[in-house]
Amino acid sequence: MTGQASQVLALIPCVFAGTTTSTVFFLMGPVGEPGPFSDETATVRWVDYEAARRLIATTTTATGRERDLRALDLAFAIWRGLR
């Protein structure tokens, strides 16, 4: 858990295959100030699109990296359409 309360802005219209599961993602918007995050989370920070791509590129699992880059691209496309 990130400690950030949020609201669903949109469903990212795809089911993403992982190495052992399938995942559905949502575009979320922050609500209020962030609180403490759980011990499952190493760090929390806000970054722009390019920085997010660079961070995701460090993922060691190719399937996870490709899934997360696709989810990011779709999320930003949806977000741009909402603005």
PyMOL Python script that loads the backbone (N, CA, C, O; Angstrom):
from pymol import cmd

cmd.read_pdbstr("""\
ATOM      1  N   MET A   1       0.829  -1.167   0.000  1.00  0.00           N
ATOM      2  CA  MET A   1       0.000   0.000   0.000  1.00  0.00           C
ATOM      3  C   MET A   1       0.883   1.244   0.000  1.00  0.00           C
ATOM      4  O   MET A   1       1.893   1.314   0.701  1.00  0.00           O
ATOM      5  N   THR A   2       0.480   2.209  -0.794  1.00  0.00           N
ATOM      6  CA  THR A   2       1.287   3.410  -0.964  1.00  0.00           C
ATOM      7  C   THR A   2       1.017   4.490   0.065  1.00  0.00           C
ATOM      8  O   THR A   2       1.813   5.419   0.196  1.00  0.00           O
ATOM      9  N   GLY A   3      -0.080   4.396   0.800  1.00  0.00           N
ATOM     10  CA  GLY A   3      -0.442   5.428   1.753  1.00  0.00           C
ATOM     11  C   GLY A   3      -1.176   6.596   1.120  1.00  0.00           C
ATOM     12  O   GLY A   3      -1.528   7.549   1.815  1.00  0.00           O
ATOM     13  N   GLN A   4      -1.415   6.543  -0.188  1.00  0.00           N
ATOM     14  CA  GLN A   4      -2.097   7.623  -0.895  1.00  0.00           C
ATOM     15  C   GLN A   4      -3.545   7.227  -1.153  1.00  0.00           C
ATOM     16  O   GLN A   4      -3.810   6.280  -1.894  1.00  0.00           O
ATOM     17  N   ALA A   5      -4.482   7.950  -0.544  1.00  0.00           N
ATOM     18  CA  ALA A   5      -5.890   7.729  -0.871  1.00  0.00           C
ATOM     19  C   ALA A   5      -6.107   8.202  -2.302  1.00  0.00           C
ATOM     20  O   ALA A   5      -5.475   9.160  -2.748  1.00  0.00           O
ATOM     21  N   SER A   6      -6.999   7.531  -3.018  1.00  0.00           N
ATOM     22  CA  SER A   6      -7.186   7.879  -4.427  1.00  0.00           C
ATOM     23  C   SER A   6      -8.605   7.559  -4.867  1.00  0.00           C
ATOM     24  O   SER A   6      -9.360   6.879  -4.172  1.00  0.00           O
ATOM     25  N   GLN A   7      -8.942   8.071  -6.042  1.00  0.00           N
ATOM     26  CA  GLN A   7     -10.235   7.778  -6.645  1.00  0.00           C
ATOM     27  C   GLN A   7     -10.012   7.232  -8.050  1.00  0.00           C
ATOM     28  O   GLN A   7      -9.061   7.612  -8.733  1.00  0.00           O
ATOM     29  N   VAL A   8     -10.895   6.340  -8.469  1.00  0.00           N
ATOM     30  CA  VAL A   8     -10.806   5.773  -9.812  1.00  0.00           C
ATOM     31  C   VAL A   8     -11.251   6.826 -10.813  1.00  0.00           C
ATOM     32  O   VAL A   8     -12.345   7.378 -10.695  1.00  0.00           O
ATOM     33  N   LEU A   9     -10.403   7.108 -11.801  1.00  0.00           N
ATOM     34  CA  LEU A   9     -10.747   8.030 -12.879  1.00  0.00           C
ATOM     35  C   LEU A   9     -11.219   7.287 -14.119  1.00  0.00           C
ATOM     36  O   LEU A   9     -12.098   7.762 -14.838  1.00  0.00           O
ATOM     37  N   ALA A  10     -10.628   6.110 -14.370  1.00  0.00           N
ATOM     38  CA  ALA A  10     -10.996   5.331 -15.554  1.00  0.00           C
ATOM     39  C   ALA A  10     -10.405   3.928 -15.450  1.00  0.00           C
ATOM     40  O   ALA A  10      -9.381   3.714 -14.801  1.00  0.00           O
ATOM     41  N   LEU A  11     -11.058   3.003 -16.087  1.00  0.00           N
ATOM     42  CA  LEU A  11     -10.529   1.653 -16.260  1.00  0.00           C
ATOM     43  C   LEU A  11      -9.571   1.682 -17.437  1.00  0.00           C
ATOM     44  O   LEU A  11      -9.892   2.253 -18.479  1.00  0.00           O
ATOM     45  N   ILE A  12      -8.408   1.081 -17.289  1.00  0.00           N
ATOM     46  CA  ILE A  12      -7.508   0.912 -18.425  1.00  0.00           C
ATOM     47  C   ILE A  12      -8.004  -0.337 -19.147  1.00  0.00           C
ATOM     48  O   ILE A  12      -7.927  -1.440 -18.605  1.00  0.00           O
ATOM     49  N   PRO A  13      -8.517  -0.169 -20.376  1.00  0.00           N
ATOM     50  CA  PRO A  13      -9.302  -1.220 -21.031  1.00  0.00           C
ATOM     51  C   PRO A  13      -8.475  -2.372 -21.604  1.00  0.00           C
ATOM     52  O   PRO A  13      -8.368  -2.542 -22.819  1.00  0.00           O
ATOM     53  N   CYS A  14      -7.899  -3.149 -20.702  1.00  0.00           N
ATOM     54  CA  CYS A  14      -7.087  -4.277 -21.154  1.00  0.00           C
ATOM     55  C   CYS A  14      -6.872  -5.195 -19.955  1.00  0.00           C
ATOM     56  O   CYS A  14      -6.834  -4.737 -18.813  1.00  0.00           O
ATOM     57  N   VAL A  15      -6.733  -6.467 -20.216  1.00  0.00           N
ATOM     58  CA  VAL A  15      -6.299  -7.402 -19.189  1.00  0.00           C
ATOM     59  C   VAL A  15      -4.849  -7.719 -19.514  1.00  0.00           C
ATOM     60  O   VAL A  15      -4.532  -8.164 -20.617  1.00  0.00           O
ATOM     61  N   PHE A  16      -3.975  -7.489 -18.550  1.00  0.00           N
ATOM     62  CA  PHE A  16      -2.535  -7.622 -18.764  1.00  0.00           C
ATOM     63  C   PHE A  16      -2.040  -8.935 -18.199  1.00  0.00           C
ATOM     64  O   PHE A  16      -2.228  -9.217 -17.016  1.00  0.00           O
ATOM     65  N   ALA A  17      -1.410  -9.735 -19.034  1.00  0.00           N
ATOM     66  CA  ALA A  17      -0.858 -11.021 -18.605  1.00  0.00           C
ATOM     67  C   ALA A  17       0.480 -10.786 -17.929  1.00  0.00           C
ATOM     68  O   ALA A  17       1.338 -10.075 -18.452  1.00  0.00           O
ATOM     69  N   GLY A  18       0.650 -11.389 -16.763  1.00  0.00           N
ATOM     70  CA  GLY A  18       1.933 -11.379 -16.082  1.00  0.00           C
ATOM     71  C   GLY A  18       2.574 -12.746 -16.214  1.00  0.00           C
ATOM     72  O   GLY A  18       2.158 -13.559 -17.040  1.00  0.00           O
ATOM     73  N   THR A  19       3.576 -12.995 -15.408  1.00  0.00           N
ATOM     74  CA  THR A  19       4.235 -14.300 -15.478  1.00  0.00           C
ATOM     75  C   THR A  19       3.382 -15.392 -14.831  1.00  0.00           C
ATOM     76  O   THR A  19       3.444 -16.552 -15.240  1.00  0.00           O
ATOM     77  N   THR A  20       2.579 -15.022 -13.817  1.00  0.00           N
ATOM     78  CA  THR A  20       1.747 -16.026 -13.148  1.00  0.00           C
ATOM     79  C   THR A  20       0.291 -15.590 -12.973  1.00  0.00           C
ATOM     80  O   THR A  20      -0.540 -16.392 -12.546  1.00  0.00           O
ATOM     81  N   THR A  21      -0.031 -14.341 -13.294  1.00  0.00           N
ATOM     82  CA  THR A  21      -1.389 -13.831 -13.094  1.00  0.00           C
ATOM     83  C   THR A  21      -1.789 -12.913 -14.240  1.00  0.00           C
ATOM     84  O   THR A  21      -0.967 -12.554 -15.082  1.00  0.00           O
ATOM     85  N   SER A  22      -3.043 -12.546 -14.257  1.00  0.00           N
ATOM     86  CA  SER A  22      -3.535 -11.500 -15.158  1.00  0.00           C
ATOM     87  C   SER A  22      -4.013 -10.346 -14.286  1.00  0.00           C
ATOM     88  O   SER A  22      -4.552 -10.561 -13.201  1.00  0.00           O
ATOM     89  N   THR A  23      -3.814  -9.125 -14.763  1.00  0.00           N
ATOM     90  CA  THR A  23      -4.102  -7.941 -13.959  1.00  0.00           C
ATOM     91  C   THR A  23      -4.905  -6.934 -14.755  1.00  0.00           C
ATOM     92  O   THR A  23      -4.692  -6.761 -15.955  1.00  0.00           O
ATOM     93  N   VAL A  24      -5.829  -6.273 -14.078  1.00  0.00           N
ATOM     94  CA  VAL A  24      -6.566  -5.146 -14.639  1.00  0.00           C
ATOM     95  C   VAL A  24      -6.102  -3.913 -13.876  1.00  0.00           C
ATOM     96  O   VAL A  24      -5.989  -3.951 -12.651  1.00  0.00           O
ATOM     97  N   PHE A  25      -5.830  -2.816 -14.589  1.00  0.00           N
ATOM     98  CA  PHE A  25      -5.366  -1.586 -13.963  1.00  0.00           C
ATOM     99  C   PHE A  25      -6.405  -0.486 -14.113  1.00  0.00           C
ATOM    100  O   PHE A  25      -7.247  -0.522 -15.010  1.00  0.00           O
ATOM    101  N   PHE A  26      -6.329   0.482 -13.225  1.00  0.00           N
ATOM    102  CA  PHE A  26      -7.195   1.646 -13.248  1.00  0.00           C
ATOM    103  C   PHE A  26      -6.337   2.895 -13.228  1.00  0.00           C
ATOM    104  O   PHE A  26      -5.279   2.915 -12.599  1.00  0.00           O
ATOM    105  N   LEU A  27      -6.784   3.933 -13.912  1.00  0.00           N
ATOM    106  CA  LEU A  27      -6.171   5.250 -13.806  1.00  0.00           C
ATOM    107  C   LEU A  27      -6.739   5.863 -12.539  1.00  0.00           C
ATOM    108  O   LEU A  27      -7.957   5.956 -12.387  1.00  0.00           O
ATOM    109  N   MET A  28      -5.877   6.279 -11.635  1.00  0.00           N
ATOM    110  CA  MET A  28      -6.301   6.782 -10.336  1.00  0.00           C
ATOM    111  C   MET A  28      -5.858   8.233 -10.173  1.00  0.00           C
ATOM    112  O   MET A  28      -4.861   8.664 -10.752  1.00  0.00           O
ATOM    113  N   GLY A  29      -6.617   8.969  -9.377  1.00  0.00           N
ATOM    114  CA  GLY A  29      -6.255  10.340  -9.037  1.00  0.00           C
ATOM    115  C   GLY A  29      -6.095  10.456  -7.536  1.00  0.00           C
ATOM    116  O   GLY A  29      -6.881   9.872  -6.789  1.00  0.00           O
ATOM    117  N   PRO A  30      -5.082  11.205  -7.066  1.00  0.00           N
ATOM    118  CA  PRO A  30      -4.857  11.324  -5.622  1.00  0.00           C
ATOM    119  C   PRO A  30      -5.969  12.113  -4.937  1.00  0.00           C
ATOM    120  O   PRO A  30      -6.561  13.023  -5.516  1.00  0.00           O
ATOM    121  N   VAL A  31      -6.232  11.739  -3.692  1.00  0.00           N
ATOM    122  CA  VAL A  31      -7.198  12.438  -2.852  1.00  0.00           C
ATOM    123  C   VAL A  31      -6.484  12.748  -1.534  1.00  0.00           C
ATOM    124  O   VAL A  31      -6.080  11.832  -0.818  1.00  0.00           O
ATOM    125  N   GLY A  32      -6.330  14.012  -1.217  1.00  0.00           N
ATOM    126  CA  GLY A  32      -5.682  14.401   0.032  1.00  0.00           C
ATOM    127  C   GLY A  32      -4.186  14.180   0.017  1.00  0.00           C
ATOM    128  O   GLY A  32      -3.576  13.924  -1.021  1.00  0.00           O
ATOM    129  N   GLU A  33      -3.628  14.285   1.179  1.00  0.00           N
ATOM    130  CA  GLU A  33      -2.176  14.124   1.350  1.00  0.00           C
ATOM    131  C   GLU A  33      -1.833  12.655   1.595  1.00  0.00           C
ATOM    132  O   GLU A  33      -2.620  11.928   2.201  1.00  0.00           O
ATOM    133  N   PRO A  34      -0.671  12.218   1.131  1.00  0.00           N
ATOM    134  CA  PRO A  34      -0.281  10.828   1.375  1.00  0.00           C
ATOM    135  C   PRO A  34       0.018  10.585   2.853  1.00  0.00           C
ATOM    136  O   PRO A  34       0.486  11.469   3.570  1.00  0.00           O
ATOM    137  N   GLY A  35      -0.265   9.370   3.276  1.00  0.00           N
ATOM    138  CA  GLY A  35       0.060   8.949   4.635  1.00  0.00           C
ATOM    139  C   GLY A  35       1.217   7.967   4.586  1.00  0.00           C
ATOM    140  O   GLY A  35       1.865   7.823   3.550  1.00  0.00           O
ATOM    141  N   PRO A  36       1.481   7.298   5.685  1.00  0.00           N
ATOM    142  CA  PRO A  36       2.574   6.320   5.694  1.00  0.00           C
ATOM    143  C   PRO A  36       2.255   5.129   4.790  1.00  0.00           C
ATOM    144  O   PRO A  36       1.097   4.733   4.657  1.00  0.00           O
ATOM    145  N   PHE A  37       3.289   4.567   4.173  1.00  0.00           N
ATOM    146  CA  PHE A  37       3.084   3.398   3.318  1.00  0.00           C
ATOM    147  C   PHE A  37       3.497   2.135   4.054  1.00  0.00           C
ATOM    148  O   PHE A  37       4.222   2.187   5.048  1.00  0.00           O
ATOM    149  N   SER A  38       3.024   0.993   3.549  1.00  0.00           N
ATOM    150  CA  SER A  38       3.254  -0.286   4.227  1.00  0.00           C
ATOM    151  C   SER A  38       4.673  -0.789   3.976  1.00  0.00           C
ATOM    152  O   SER A  38       5.405  -0.253   3.144  1.00  0.00           O
ATOM    153  N   ASP A  39       5.035  -1.821   4.710  1.00  0.00           N
ATOM    154  CA  ASP A  39       6.377  -2.401   4.554  1.00  0.00           C
ATOM    155  C   ASP A  39       6.533  -3.166   3.243  1.00  0.00           C
ATOM    156  O   ASP A  39       7.634  -3.606   2.914  1.00  0.00           O
ATOM    157  N   GLU A  40       5.430  -3.331   2.480  1.00  0.00           N
ATOM    158  CA  GLU A  40       5.513  -3.937   1.146  1.00  0.00           C
ATOM    159  C   GLU A  40       6.017  -2.936   0.114  1.00  0.00           C
ATOM    160  O   GLU A  40       6.374  -3.321  -0.999  1.00  0.00           O
ATOM    161  N   THR A  41       6.049  -1.653   0.476  1.00  0.00           N
ATOM    162  CA  THR A  41       6.437  -0.586  -0.436  1.00  0.00           C
ATOM    163  C   THR A  41       7.783  -0.029  -0.003  1.00  0.00           C
ATOM    164  O   THR A  41       7.946   0.377   1.147  1.00  0.00           O
ATOM    165  N   ALA A  42       8.754  -0.007  -0.922  1.00  0.00           N
ATOM    166  CA  ALA A  42      10.089   0.487  -0.592  1.00  0.00           C
ATOM    167  C   ALA A  42      10.149   2.005  -0.570  1.00  0.00           C
ATOM    168  O   ALA A  42      10.782   2.587   0.311  1.00  0.00           O
ATOM    169  N   THR A  43       9.498   2.653  -1.527  1.00  0.00           N
ATOM    170  CA  THR A  43       9.503   4.108  -1.607  1.00  0.00           C
ATOM    171  C   THR A  43       8.320   4.577  -2.447  1.00  0.00           C
ATOM    172  O   THR A  43       7.797   3.821  -3.266  1.00  0.00           O
ATOM    173  N   VAL A  44       7.910   5.794  -2.249  1.00  0.00           N
ATOM    174  CA  VAL A  44       6.814   6.381  -3.012  1.00  0.00           C
ATOM    175  C   VAL A  44       7.276   7.739  -3.507  1.00  0.00           C
ATOM    176  O   VAL A  44       7.817   8.531  -2.734  1.00  0.00           O
ATOM    177  N   ARG A  45       7.067   8.017  -4.792  1.00  0.00           N
ATOM    178  CA  ARG A  45       7.386   9.341  -5.337  1.00  0.00           C
ATOM    179  C   ARG A  45       6.570   9.586  -6.586  1.00  0.00           C
ATOM    180  O   ARG A  45       6.195   8.647  -7.287  1.00  0.00           O
ATOM    181  N   TRP A  46       6.296  10.850  -6.865  1.00  0.00           N
ATOM    182  CA  TRP A  46       5.589  11.250  -8.075  1.00  0.00           C
ATOM    183  C   TRP A  46       6.635  11.539  -9.137  1.00  0.00           C
ATOM    184  O   TRP A  46       7.614  12.239  -8.878  1.00  0.00           O
ATOM    185  N   VAL A  47       6.429  11.003 -10.331  1.00  0.00           N
ATOM    186  CA  VAL A  47       7.349  11.265 -11.447  1.00  0.00           C
ATOM    187  C   VAL A  47       6.542  11.548 -12.707  1.00  0.00           C
ATOM    188  O   VAL A  47       5.364  11.203 -12.794  1.00  0.00           O
ATOM    189  N   ASP A  48       7.187  12.177 -13.677  1.00  0.00           N
ATOM    190  CA  ASP A  48       6.515  12.424 -14.944  1.00  0.00           C
ATOM    191  C   ASP A  48       6.605  11.179 -15.832  1.00  0.00           C
ATOM    192  O   ASP A  48       7.218  10.178 -15.461  1.00  0.00           O
ATOM    193  N   TYR A  49       5.989  11.261 -16.995  1.00  0.00           N
ATOM    194  CA  TYR A  49       5.897  10.126 -17.915  1.00  0.00           C
ATOM    195  C   TYR A  49       7.271   9.555 -18.272  1.00  0.00           C
ATOM    196  O   TYR A  49       7.483   8.345 -18.189  1.00  0.00           O
ATOM    197  N   GLU A  50       8.201  10.425 -18.668  1.00  0.00           N
ATOM    198  CA  GLU A  50       9.526   9.939 -19.089  1.00  0.00           C
ATOM    199  C   GLU A  50      10.271   9.267 -17.939  1.00  0.00           C
ATOM    200  O   GLU A  50      10.908   8.231 -18.131  1.00  0.00           O
ATOM    201  N   ALA A  51      10.192   9.850 -16.752  1.00  0.00           N
ATOM    202  CA  ALA A  51      10.849   9.235 -15.593  1.00  0.00           C
ATOM    203  C   ALA A  51      10.203   7.892 -15.259  1.00  0.00           C
ATOM    204  O   ALA A  51      10.897   6.945 -14.889  1.00  0.00           O
ATOM    205  N   ALA A  52       8.881   7.806 -15.388  1.00  0.00           N
ATOM    206  CA  ALA A  52       8.197   6.529 -15.145  1.00  0.00           C
ATOM    207  C   ALA A  52       8.685   5.473 -16.135  1.00  0.00           C
ATOM    208  O   ALA A  52       8.927   4.332 -15.743  1.00  0.00           O
ATOM    209  N   ARG A  53       8.831   5.833 -17.401  1.00  0.00           N
ATOM    210  CA  ARG A  53       9.337   4.880 -18.400  1.00  0.00           C
ATOM    211  C   ARG A  53      10.751   4.411 -18.036  1.00  0.00           C
ATOM    212  O   ARG A  53      11.065   3.226 -18.150  1.00  0.00           O
ATOM    213  N   ARG A  54      11.592   5.342 -17.603  1.00  0.00           N
ATOM    214  CA  ARG A  54      12.965   4.967 -17.227  1.00  0.00           C
ATOM    215  C   ARG A  54      12.958   4.025 -16.022  1.00  0.00           C
ATOM    216  O   ARG A  54      13.711   3.052 -15.990  1.00  0.00           O
ATOM    217  N   LEU A  55      12.117   4.310 -15.039  1.00  0.00           N
ATOM    218  CA  LEU A  55      12.051   3.437 -13.860  1.00  0.00           C
ATOM    219  C   LEU A  55      11.523   2.056 -14.215  1.00  0.00           C
ATOM    220  O   LEU A  55      12.063   1.046 -13.762  1.00  0.00           O
ATOM    221  N   ILE A  56      10.474   2.007 -15.020  1.00  0.00           N
ATOM    222  CA  ILE A  56       9.925   0.711 -15.427  1.00  0.00           C
ATOM    223  C   ILE A  56      10.937  -0.084 -16.238  1.00  0.00           C
ATOM    224  O   ILE A  56      10.979  -1.312 -16.153  1.00  0.00           O
ATOM    225  N   ALA A  57      11.753   0.612 -17.026  1.00  0.00           N
ATOM    226  CA  ALA A  57      12.762  -0.059 -17.853  1.00  0.00           C
ATOM    227  C   ALA A  57      13.775  -0.830 -17.009  1.00  0.00           C
ATOM    228  O   ALA A  57      14.465  -1.704 -17.535  1.00  0.00           O
ATOM    229  N   THR A  58      13.880  -0.532 -15.726  1.00  0.00           N
ATOM    230  CA  THR A  58      14.818  -1.252 -14.864  1.00  0.00           C
ATOM    231  C   THR A  58      14.234  -2.572 -14.336  1.00  0.00           C
ATOM    232  O   THR A  58      14.935  -3.335 -13.671  1.00  0.00           O
ATOM    233  N   THR A  59      12.966  -2.838 -14.626  1.00  0.00           N
ATOM    234  CA  THR A  59      12.344  -4.094 -14.198  1.00  0.00           C
ATOM    235  C   THR A  59      13.088  -5.263 -14.838  1.00  0.00           C
ATOM    236  O   THR A  59      13.316  -5.268 -16.048  1.00  0.00           O
ATOM    237  N   THR A  60      13.460  -6.240 -14.041  1.00  0.00           N
ATOM    238  CA  THR A  60      14.281  -7.339 -14.564  1.00  0.00           C
ATOM    239  C   THR A  60      13.493  -8.396 -15.314  1.00  0.00           C
ATOM    240  O   THR A  60      14.062  -9.120 -16.131  1.00  0.00           O
ATOM    241  N   THR A  61      12.198  -8.502 -15.059  1.00  0.00           N
ATOM    242  CA  THR A  61      11.369  -9.488 -15.746  1.00  0.00           C
ATOM    243  C   THR A  61      10.810  -8.873 -17.023  1.00  0.00           C
ATOM    244  O   THR A  61      10.074  -7.889 -16.962  1.00  0.00           O
ATOM    245  N   ALA A  62      11.148  -9.435 -18.169  1.00  0.00           N
ATOM    246  CA  ALA A  62      10.712  -8.879 -19.453  1.00  0.00           C
ATOM    247  C   ALA A  62       9.199  -8.793 -19.555  1.00  0.00           C
ATOM    248  O   ALA A  62       8.665  -7.793 -20.035  1.00  0.00           O
ATOM    249  N   THR A  63       8.502  -9.831 -19.108  1.00  0.00           N
ATOM    250  CA  THR A  63       7.036  -9.828 -19.181  1.00  0.00           C
ATOM    251  C   THR A  63       6.463  -8.687 -18.345  1.00  0.00           C
ATOM    252  O   THR A  63       5.581  -7.963 -18.807  1.00  0.00           O
ATOM    253  N   GLY A  64       6.956  -8.524 -17.122  1.00  0.00           N
ATOM    254  CA  GLY A  64       6.487  -7.453 -16.257  1.00  0.00           C
ATOM    255  C   GLY A  64       6.828  -6.084 -16.800  1.00  0.00           C
ATOM    256  O   GLY A  64       6.016  -5.162 -16.730  1.00  0.00           O
ATOM    257  N   ARG A  65       8.022  -5.949 -17.340  1.00  0.00           N
ATOM    258  CA  ARG A  65       8.470  -4.664 -17.916  1.00  0.00           C
ATOM    259  C   ARG A  65       7.578  -4.273 -19.087  1.00  0.00           C
ATOM    260  O   ARG A  65       7.111  -3.136 -19.155  1.00  0.00           O
ATOM    261  N   GLU A  66       7.336  -5.196 -20.005  1.00  0.00           N
ATOM    262  CA  GLU A  66       6.492  -4.907 -21.171  1.00  0.00           C
ATOM    263  C   GLU A  66       5.058  -4.600 -20.749  1.00  0.00           C
ATOM    264  O   GLU A  66       4.440  -3.679 -21.284  1.00  0.00           O
ATOM    265  N   ARG A  67       4.524  -5.365 -19.793  1.00  0.00           N
ATOM    266  CA  ARG A  67       3.178  -5.118 -19.281  1.00  0.00           C
ATOM    267  C   ARG A  67       3.073  -3.727 -18.682  1.00  0.00           C
ATOM    268  O   ARG A  67       2.137  -2.985 -18.980  1.00  0.00           O
ATOM    269  N   ASP A  68       4.036  -3.373 -17.835  1.00  0.00           N
ATOM    270  CA  ASP A  68       3.969  -2.085 -17.140  1.00  0.00           C
ATOM    271  C   ASP A  68       4.155  -0.909 -18.097  1.00  0.00           C
ATOM    272  O   ASP A  68       3.514   0.128 -17.925  1.00  0.00           O
ATOM    273  N   LEU A  69       5.016  -1.054 -19.096  1.00  0.00           N
ATOM    274  CA  LEU A  69       5.169   0.014 -20.086  1.00  0.00           C
ATOM    275  C   LEU A  69       3.890   0.192 -20.898  1.00  0.00           C
ATOM    276  O   LEU A  69       3.499   1.318 -21.204  1.00  0.00           O
ATOM    277  N   ARG A  70       3.245  -0.907 -21.244  1.00  0.00           N
ATOM    278  CA  ARG A  70       1.976  -0.812 -21.992  1.00  0.00           C
ATOM    279  C   ARG A  70       0.888  -0.178 -21.134  1.00  0.00           C
ATOM    280  O   ARG A  70       0.126   0.662 -21.613  1.00  0.00           O
ATOM    281  N   ALA A  71       0.815  -0.578 -19.867  1.00  0.00           N
ATOM    282  CA  ALA A  71      -0.172   0.011 -18.956  1.00  0.00           C
ATOM    283  C   ALA A  71       0.084   1.507 -18.784  1.00  0.00           C
ATOM    284  O   ALA A  71      -0.858   2.300 -18.771  1.00  0.00           O
ATOM    285  N   LEU A  72       1.340   1.891 -18.654  1.00  0.00           N
ATOM    286  CA  LEU A  72       1.689   3.313 -18.536  1.00  0.00           C
ATOM    287  C   LEU A  72       1.257   4.086 -19.769  1.00  0.00           C
ATOM    288  O   LEU A  72       0.638   5.144 -19.656  1.00  0.00           O
ATOM    289  N   ASP A  73       1.583   3.564 -20.947  1.00  0.00           N
ATOM    290  CA  ASP A  73       1.211   4.246 -22.192  1.00  0.00           C
ATOM    291  C   ASP A  73      -0.301   4.410 -22.311  1.00  0.00           C
ATOM    292  O   ASP A  73      -0.782   5.482 -22.679  1.00  0.00           O
ATOM    293  N   LEU A  74      -1.048   3.360 -22.004  1.00  0.00           N
ATOM    294  CA  LEU A  74      -2.507   3.449 -22.063  1.00  0.00           C
ATOM    295  C   LEU A  74      -3.056   4.419 -21.021  1.00  0.00           C
ATOM    296  O   LEU A  74      -3.976   5.185 -21.307  1.00  0.00           O
ATOM    297  N   ALA A  75      -2.494   4.387 -19.816  1.00  0.00           N
ATOM    298  CA  ALA A  75      -2.955   5.290 -18.753  1.00  0.00           C
ATOM    299  C   ALA A  75      -2.743   6.746 -19.150  1.00  0.00           C
ATOM    300  O   ALA A  75      -3.624   7.578 -18.938  1.00  0.00           O
ATOM    301  N   PHE A  76      -1.593   7.060 -19.718  1.00  0.00           N
ATOM    302  CA  PHE A  76      -1.334   8.443 -20.128  1.00  0.00           C
ATOM    303  C   PHE A  76      -2.216   8.856 -21.293  1.00  0.00           C
ATOM    304  O   PHE A  76      -2.644  10.007 -21.364  1.00  0.00           O
ATOM    305  N   ALA A  77      -2.492   7.941 -22.202  1.00  0.00           N
ATOM    306  CA  ALA A  77      -3.395   8.265 -23.314  1.00  0.00           C
ATOM    307  C   ALA A  77      -4.790   8.589 -22.779  1.00  0.00           C
ATOM    308  O   ALA A  77      -5.420   9.545 -23.229  1.00  0.00           O
ATOM    309  N   ILE A  78      -5.266   7.805 -21.832  1.00  0.00           N
ATOM    310  CA  ILE A  78      -6.579   8.056 -21.219  1.00  0.00           C
ATOM    311  C   ILE A  78      -6.548   9.383 -20.452  1.00  0.00           C
ATOM    312  O   ILE A  78      -7.464  10.196 -20.575  1.00  0.00           O
ATOM    313  N   TRP A  79      -5.498   9.595 -19.667  1.00  0.00           N
ATOM    314  CA  TRP A  79      -5.379  10.823 -18.872  1.00  0.00           C
ATOM    315  C   TRP A  79      -5.383  12.069 -19.768  1.00  0.00           C
ATOM    316  O   TRP A  79      -6.035  13.067 -19.457  1.00  0.00           O
ATOM    317  N   ARG A  80      -4.646  11.994 -20.882  1.00  0.00           N
ATOM    318  CA  ARG A  80      -4.635  13.146 -21.814  1.00  0.00           C
ATOM    319  C   ARG A  80      -6.036  13.405 -22.368  1.00  0.00           C
ATOM    320  O   ARG A  80      -6.412  14.558 -22.576  1.00  0.00           O
ATOM    321  N   GLY A  81      -6.808  12.348 -22.607  1.00  0.00           N
ATOM    322  CA  GLY A  81      -8.162  12.500 -23.112  1.00  0.00           C
ATOM    323  C   GLY A  81      -9.116  13.091 -22.092  1.00  0.00           C
ATOM    324  O   GLY A  81     -10.128  13.684 -22.464  1.00  0.00           O
ATOM    325  N   LEU A  82      -8.809  12.937 -20.805  1.00  0.00           N
ATOM    326  CA  LEU A  82      -9.651  13.479 -19.739  1.00  0.00           C
ATOM    327  C   LEU A  82      -9.402  14.957 -19.504  1.00  0.00           C
ATOM    328  O   LEU A  82     -10.257  15.649 -18.951  1.00  0.00           O
ATOM    329  N   ARG A  83      -8.240  15.450 -19.918  1.00  0.00           N
ATOM    330  CA  ARG A  83      -7.866  16.843 -19.645  1.00  0.00           C
ATOM    331  C   ARG A  83      -8.539  17.806 -20.556  1.00  0.00           C
ATOM    332  O   ARG A  83      -8.323  19.013 -20.447  1.00  0.00           O
TER     333      ARG A  83
END
""", "prot")
cmd.dss("prot")
cmd.show_as("cartoon", "prot")
cmd.util.cbc("prot")
cmd.orient("prot")
